[in-house]
Each structure stands twice: as C-alpha cells, then as structure tokens.
Amino acid sequence: MVTCEVKQEGTTIECQWPESVPEGYFKRLFSPENTPNIALVLVGIAGIVAALFTLKKIERQIKVAESDTQAMIRAERAWIVVSVDEFPVGVYRFWAENKGKTPARTVSFWGESLYVARETKYDEKPDEITRGALLQFPPCLMPPGDKRVVWECHRSAIEAASGGGKGEESRFARGFGAGFIYGRIRYFDVLDAKPQEPHETRWLYWLIPQPGSVPFPHPLQPERNTYT
C-alpha cells in the first residue's frame, strides 16, 4: 500500500513506498519451480543409501563364502593325528595317521623319550634341532588313512634312565619322577598351491609310575599337543 501526500500548494506529490522484503532462502529453495530438482536430489540420495546397503550385503556374503571355502578346504585337507598303544607290554608305540581326505607330503619327524625328576622342569629341544629331524624313514607321501609307527618308548628305558636299580627298584617306579614322550611332525598338504609354511603335529605325553599305565597327553600342558 502506497501513501502519497500533496505538497507545495499542489505542485508536487510525495509518496511513501513500502520497503520490499526479500523472500527467505528456504522459501525460494522450496518454491514450485524448484520442485523437480528437489525430487531428483531425493531420488539420488535414496539411490546412494540403497547402494550402500547393497554393498554391505555383498561384503557379508563374500565373507560368508570365504569362510565356507576355508572350512571346506580344512575339512578336505590332510590332518596327521597321533595316537598311542602298548604292544608288547611295556612298549608304547606312537602312531601317525592321516585323518584327512587328501595326501600329506611329510617333511620331518622327530621324537624324544626321557625321564624327568619331580624337581626338574622338562625343557623341549629348540626348533633348530627338531625342525628338520628324521626318524626311521625319510620324508614320504601319506595318503588318506595311512597309519605308521613314528616313535617307540620302552618303559624299561625310562626306568633305567631314572637310576636306582631295575624295575621296581628304579627311581621312576618309586615315584621320584615321570616319563615324558615328545614328538613333532611337519608336513604339507597337496591341496596347497603355494605352500609357505608346513603344517605341524606336536605331542607331549606323560608316563606315570602307576603299574599298567600307558602314556597320555600331558593334562597340564595342552598347548604342547597341537595340530596346525
């Protein structure tokens, strides 16, 4: 609305024009002419969000597929497991058996049987000694189900090593110590296209003086009975 006033005896007219107030930013942004652009921006944002969710889902599916593939490979690969029996009495045979579904290419075998007094800590030989050691036979190919003796421990040898006499007179039989049987097998799986480091089977068995006892995995050192 304009207000005008006649001045100087009707010769001039002075009008008061209202100040123009500019439209606000958001009012101009959401004006009708910008509606198509706003719609395109919203569609683009929705598409980006959907793409991000799709990528996350694909990543999860890839991880699951990789995990399933690794599990399948582990199930199919060679696994050398050690067990023990007694035959004849007083002779303990340690068997290595390929429990897997593919052949194992063995690299080295190592074993040790010794008497350790109660006040003495058992220390394994360093890796430099056991890594490339060989026993009764050289490196070989063990097909699935192949089973062979890799180490023998004689109770009489443990008794003799303990001192004090033979049999029941030995320090071992009288409970002054125990027998320790340790072994290590290193092997490759034929499924490994580019093997870097061989798999390993390690065992540490404990022979106590109890008559009729058979060596069993050391209960206080489970980390020394491992399969990789």
Residue, then its C-alpha position, 0 to 999 in steps of 0.5 A: m500500500v502506497t501513501c502519497e501526500v500533496k505538497q507545495e500548494g499542489t505542485t508536487i506529490e510525495c509518496q511513501w513506498p513500502e520497503s520490499v522484503p526479500e523472500g527467505y532462502f528456504k522459501r525460494l529453495f522450496s518454491p514450485e519451480n524448484t520442485p523437480n530438482i528437489a525430487l531428483v536430489l531425493v531420488g539420488i540420495a535414496g539411490i546412494v543409501a540403497a547402494l550402500f546397503t547393497l554393498k554391505k550385503i555383498e561384503r557379508q556374503i563374500k565373507v560368508a563364502e570365504s569362510d565356507t571355502q576355508a572350512m571346506i578346504r580344512a575339512e578336505r585337507a590332510w590332518i596327521v593325528v597321533s595316537v598311542d598303544e602298548f604292544p608288547v607290554g611295556v612298549y608304547r608305540f606312537w602312531a601317525e595317521n592321516k585323518g584327512k581326505t587328501p595326501a600329506r607330503t611329510v617333511s620331518f619327524w622327530g621324537e624324544s623319550l626321557y625321564v624327568a625328576r619331580e624337581t626338574k622342569y622338562d625343557e623341549k629341544p629348540d626348533e633348530i634341532t627338531r625342525g628338520a629331524l628324521l626318524q626311521f624313514p625319510p620324508c614320504l607321501m601319506p595318503p588318506g588313512d595311512k597309519r605308521v609307527v613314528w616313535e617307540c618308548h620302552r618303559s624299561a628305558i625310562e626306568a633305567a634312565s631314572g637310576g636306582g636299580k631295575g624295575e621296581e627298584s628304579r627311581f621312576a617306579r618309586g615315584f621320584g619322577a615321570g616319563f615324558i614322550y615328545g614328538r613333532i611332525r611337519y608336513f604339507d598338504v597337496l591341496d596347497a598351491k603355494p605352500q609357505e609354511p608346513h603344517e605341524t603335529r606336536w605331542l607331549y605325553w606323560l608316563i606315570p609310575q602307576p603299574g599298567s599305565v600307558p602314556f597320555p597327553h600331558p593334562l597340564q600342558p595342552e598347548r604342547n599337543t597341537y595340530t596346525 
